[in-house]
């Protein structure tokens, strides 16, 4: 696969995410939540006092210090560390290739794919944080 195809594929995925996510968010905020009628009930029914209607943002799973964000940060740190190590390995292989064209191409591919991996990690972490903050 050529470098131009890889770059255009990554750019296309990025643009798709950037263009679709605001549309999806606008659609969800326009129609309101599915629990709005029940949670905004002023008659004092037990349904309006359920845990679904609580807005204190102290959810241990999706809250600001929730498990989802902590797990995604740990995974992002581990994979970013691995990608940085692979960039170093690719650089070392590039230096020690001694002009062999196959070794140069392999080392260059390692570096390129590692950088693409870092970009994917950053975008994925941003998406997880954005989605969880809107829950």
N, C-alpha and C positions, 0 to 999 in steps of 0.2 A: 504494500500500500504506500503510495507516495505521500510526501510531506504535505503537499497541497491538498490532497484529499482528507488527510487527518485534520489539518487546520480548518478546512471548510466544514467538516463534520462537527467539530467542537464549536465552531462559530454558529452553525445552524442550531445546535442544541441550546446554546446559550441564548440566542435570539428567541427561540421558541419559549424558553422559560421566562424570559423578560417580557415577552409580549402576551403570553397566556395568563400568567399569574395575576396581573392587575384586573384582567377581565373576569377571572374566576372570583377574585375578592369582591369586585363591584357587584357581581351577581348575587353573592351570598349576603352582602350587606344591604342590598336593595330590598330583598324579600324578608329580611329579618330572620331571627332564629326560629326553629320549629317549636321552641318552648315559650316564646314570648307571651302568648295568650294565657298560658297556665301560670307562668312565673309572675306576671303583672296582675294577677287576680287580687283584688282588694277585699274580697269577702272573707278572707281568713281561712280559706280551705287548707287542708293538710297538704294538698299537692303543691301549693305555692311555697310551702315551707320545706320541701324536699331538698336533698343534696344537689339535685340537678340545677336548682334555681339559686344556689349560693353563689355569691359574687365576691367572696373575700380573697380570692386568688391564692389560697394557701393549699392548693392541690399538690400532693406529693409526687404525682406522676407528671402532670403537664405544667406545673407552676414554674416560676422563675428559677427556683432551685430544685426542680423536679428531676426525676430519674431519667426522663427522655433526654433533657439537655445535658445532664452529666454524662450519660452513656455516649451520646453523640460527640461530646467534646473529647472523651477518652479515646474513642475510635478515631477521631480526626487527628489527635496528637500522635497516636501510634502509627497510623498510615502516613502522616506527613513525615514522621521520623524515618520510616522505611523508604519513602520517596527520596528524601534527602540523602540517605545512605546510598541508594541506587544511583543518584546523580554523581556522587563521589566515585562509586565503582565504575560508572561509565566514563568519567574523566580519567581515572587511572587506566582503564582499558584503552582509551584514546591516546594517552601518552605512551603506553607501552606497545602500541600496535606496530611500530617500526615501519610505517608506510604501507602495510598490507591493506589493500582496498576493502577486502571482506571484513577485516577486524575494525577498520575505521568506520565502515557502515554500521556494523553491529554496535560499536561504542556510541556512535551518534544516535542510533535508534533508542538505545537505553536511556540516554540523556533526554531525548525528546519525549519519550513515553513517560518518563518520570516527571517531567515538567507538566505534561498534560494531566497526569495523576494529581499533582499538586493543585492545579486549577480545578479539577473535579472535586477534590476534597474541600476547597474553599467555597465553591458554589453549593455543594451539598450541605455544608455546615451553615451557610447563610440561609438556605431554604428551610432547614430544620428549625433554626432559631426564629425565622419569620412565621412559620406555620404554628409553632408552639406558642409564640407570643400572642397570636390571634385567637387561641382557644379559650 
